[in-house]
Amino acid sequence: MELFATARLSVRPLTQHDCPVLTEMLGDPEVMQYSVRGVCDEAATRQFIDWCLQCYATNGLGPWGLVDKHSGDLIGFCGIGPEEVAGIEEISLGYRLAQRYWHQGYATEAAEGVLAYAFSEKQVASVVVIIEPEHLASVRVAEKAGLEHYTRAVFHERPVRVYRMTMADWRDQRGSYPG
């Protein structure tokens, strides 16, 4: 069931059928370099998918699968969900792609699509992105998607930048959601 689409991506809930592709992706040390969970095996990937399914059922949020429209391949995930940051519950945007899809604009396209969906369909007040400063590719994605300002915090005992976009910021930058 497609939630929404971007120019090149169909965005849909993840399912346990995605486990083989996600296990390969989440088992890649380079993909998982900045993950607080580290590299995942099949059991950990199944737990991750179960958590996603619980998120969908609880609040309609979570990491959603990114499917390349041209090939039909699952290339990663991007989504929003609740995350406690410095003692405050936030709605956090996260994205992760298989390495062969890096440097092609997919992460930015997905982040922009999820932000539009979050603000127009889910009516969230603000979204944060939590990034380790050394993760320059993720910083670039956030900034290209319009999250320009950040504060510093500690997340899972790691120094991070917390970028924020409010619904008003999104409207100012992009106007109303076209989809």
N, C-alpha and C positions, 0 to 999 in steps of 0.2 A: 504494500500500500504506500504509494508515494505521498509524502507530506507536502513537498513543493519541489520545484526544479530551478536550476540556474541555466545559464547558456550551455554548459557542458555536463552538468551533473543532475542526476535524479537523487533526491534525498528521501530516505525511508528508514523505518525502524530496523534495527539489527535483529537477527534471529539466530537460533542455535545452528541453523544451516550455514551461517557465515563463519563458524568456528575454524574450519581448516585455513581459510584465507587470513582470518584475524590472528590465528596462532602463528602463522608464518610471519606476519607483520610484527606482532607484539613480541616475537621471539628474536627479532633482529636487534642486536645491541646498539647499533647506530640510531635506529628509530626510537629506542627506549632510553637513550642516553640521559635525557632530562626528566624522565618519569620518576615520581616518588615510589612507584611500585617496582621498578626495575623490569628486567626481561621476564616475560610470561611464558609458561609452558601451556600445554593444552588444558590442563585442569584449571589453571589460573585464568585462562581465556574464557573457559566455560563459566567460571564464577563472574567474570566481568560482564559477559552477556546476560547472565541471570540478573545481575545488578541493574543493567540497562533496562531489562524487561520490567523489573520492579519500579524503576523510575517512571517508565511510560505509564504503568498502571496507577501509580500514586499521584503524579502531578502532570502527566503528559509531556514531561521534559526528559532529557537524557542525551547521550551521544547517539547520533543517527548515522546510518550507513550512507556512504557517498558512492554512487554507482556512476561510472563513466557512461554517458548516453551512447557514445559511438560503439564501444566494445561490449558493454553490459557487465564489465568487471567491477567488483567492489574494490575501491582504491584506498579506502580509509574510513574515518568517521569524523564528525564534527557535531557539536551540540552544546546545549546549555543545561545546567543543573545546579542544585543547591550545593554550596561549599562554604564552610566556615573559614573566614579569614580574619585573623586578629580578634577573635571572639565575636565576630559579627557574621550572621548568615547572609550570604550574597548569592546572586545568580552568576555562575561562572561559565564562560565560553571556553571550550577546549577543542583542539583539533589534532589529528595525527594521521599521517599518510604513509603508505608503503613507500619505501625509498625510491623505487623506479618512477614515482610520480612527483618527486620533489623538483623544484625550480621550473615548474610549468604553469604557475599561477593558480593551481587547483585549491591550495589552502586558503588563499585570499578570496577566491570566488566562493568557496564554501563558507568562510567566516562572514562575508558580506551577506550571503543568502540567509544564514542562520540569524544574524543580527536583525535583518528585515523581518524574518518570521517571528523572532522573539518580541520585537516591539509592535508589529502590526497585528499579528494573530494571537500571541500569548499575553500581550499588554504588560510586559514586565517594565518596571520603572527604571532599572539600570542593570547593566551587565559589566562584569569585570573579567579581565584576562590576567592570569597569574603566570608570570614568566621569570625564569632565572635570567639575570642580565647577560650571562655568557651565551645564551641561546639566541644568537643573532638572527637566525632565520625566522624564529617565532616572533621576535621583536618586530622584524620587518613586516610580517603578515599582519600583526595587530595594528601597526601604524598605517599600512596601506588600507586596512579595513576601516580606518577612521578613529582608532583609539590612540590619541596622541599624548595624553597627559597621564602621569603615573605617580603613585606614592611608593615608598619603600616599606616592606614588611618582612616578617619571617613566616615561612610556610613549611610545615614538616621539618623544622630545624634548618631550613635553607633560606638565605637572603633572596628575596624576590622583588620584582616590580609588580605592582597591582595597577593595571591600566583600567580605566572606567569610561563607559559611555552611558549617558542617560537617554531616555526616550527623546527629550528635548534636543540633545546633541544630535541624535540620529536624524530627527526631523529637519534640523537646521542644515545638516550635511547632505541629506539624500532626498528630502521631501517624502511624500507618502509612498507606501509600498505598492509597486505596480502590479503585483500578482494577486 
